């Protein structure tokens, strides 16, 4: 019986280990202006807040006032709210922070429909081009530049399979015949 129990526990740990890995990968995402987040505290409906982060990077949260969350991860915001509410307001708050929608990325140059589009984690330049209606007949697949948010004056060379981030700007230049 003990052996069966141990093998079941091992099977469950093996089954759920990819989920843990996914959370760790997601933890690298940093919040910024344009992201819409939700903050919930279990059993405390009055402490639920859904808001879009403004350029200041601050949100006004009940009981805590204005808190700066720009450039923080979801986990860091959870810890910030947890520490702020613990003790004075709640004994052991169960805080959840989630992203409702990500800030957009931008694509221009030789695409059929340039503009801003909703970002999804794991996006590549190829997927961004697809959202923008595809490449024009003059588009170069070798002259792809990605300007990262925060360093818009600097561009990195990209490829059709390059990863993009929320807030990035992609430029596809013309090719020469």
Secondary structure, DSSP 8 states (H G I E B T S, - for coil): -HHHHHHHHHHHHHHHHHHHHHHHHHTT----TT-EEEEEETT-GGG-EEEE--TT-EEEETTTEEEE-TT--HHHHHHHHHHHHBTTTBSS--EEEEEEE---EEEEESBTT-EEE---TT-BHHHHHHHTT-B-TTEEEEEEEEE-TT-TT-EEEE-TT-B--TT-EEEEEE---
